[in-house]
Amino acid sequence: MTPVDSILARLLALHPKRIDLSLERMRRVLERLGNPERRVPPAIHVAGTNGKGSTIAFLRAMLEAAGKSVHVYTSPNLVRVNERFRLGAWGGGMLVPDAELVEALAECERANGESPITLFEIETAAAFVLFARHPADYLLLEVGLGGRLDATNVVERPLASVVTPVSMDHVEFLGDTIEKIAAEKAGIFRAGVPAVISPQTDLVAAVLERHAERARAPLHAAGQQWHSAVEHGRLVYQDEKGLLDLPPPKLFGRHQFDNASTAIAALRAAGVQLPAKAIEQGLQRAEWPARLQRLTTGGLVSLAPTGAELWLDGGHNADGGRAIAAALGDLEERVSRPLVLVVGMLSTKDRSAFLRNFTGLVRRVFGVPIHQDKGVPADEIAASARTAGMPADAAESIKDALTKIGALGFDPPPRILITGSLYLAGEVLAANGTELV
């Protein structure tokens, strides 16, 4: 066990309940630490159900293309916890080194004492300690869950509060209707701070706009204060400051045009002046693992059928599945291949709603286990896929699934997508030997 793993295991014992939404514990430990959240660089705060990480990836890439140093806090991690903490520096920054992360976590542990606190709250406090200690131009801060009571929602006056697409997820914590969930996301809005709202359903948009008005947050909503469209494969963005005709985003899928547009809207609403060249370069440089990521080398790639494509996406809810399915449809139009899904999911997710998006696109589904407490058995995933109208089988592991896909003898070689969970995506990246930096 590494020093990082050791201290995380010790901290988990302080409050074994992994999710317990409240700001009281967070404020207590931050006060004992001298309120580092008040000394971090100017922040852009990002909430939402889908697209948070991709929007932050575009924000970071655009700012760094303009020569800015950018701290980034995201969750969850895929392979190791260090991924959550990116320390900004000129030229791109880096993930926090083990020794510095252990030091920050230990400082938070000492400040907290034996008081109950969740692991995510301690990690977030450690992020503020790290970001206050290292100078940077900006901080990109991703909400962990919800917004109103999320541990990140202690930053008093960010440059902008962003809400990416909202859909049904985490209903046991955020509410059982889309209106309740949207209201929780809107809890990050602040008086006088631009509320940047990405393309939403009409119902969600109405809730977010109403809460922005109540909070006295200036509204910057898609379709109202800013507009974006895809024209001839390019991204066209327009607001009161003018029109931008931009190349397509590097991240694949139609939904990434919306995420990129939201990032541009956030920067412009926040008053961050970037040259058009930096925006263009940011669109073409953004990296965000496990979001329609094509794996081209590694241990698992070598196990796939010769000539096959191997893709990875951590999507796990109905709207995430819809975006993935649309992107796969676009790929099919470009180069037709048999599509096979390898799916692992948690019991807290609506697997039927996720899987239904792929009916009619998929030749075969393989359910696989996830090594998490709430992982769904592979045969149950296969049964859900069959109920949704897709041929499906269970596999013992990712490697077993790839072997079974090879035995099917598809011609041309198949397009394989591993999906259903970010936890599964982390297992895949680790098994494949893909390094995250």
Beta strands, then each sheet from edge to edge (+ up, - down):
strand 1: 43-47
strand 2: 70-73
strand 3: 85-87
strand 4: 94-95
strand 5: 138-142
strand 6: 160-163
strand 7: 195-197
strand 8: 219-221
strand 9: 226-231
strand 10: 234-239
strand 11: 242-246
strand 12: 293-295
strand 13: 309-313
strand 14: 339-343
strand 15: 364-367
strand 16: 392-394
strand 17: 415-419
sheet 1: 4+ 3- 2+ 5+ 1+ 6+ 7+ 8+
sheet 2: 9+ 10- 11+
sheet 3: 12+ 13- 17- 14- 15- 16-
end
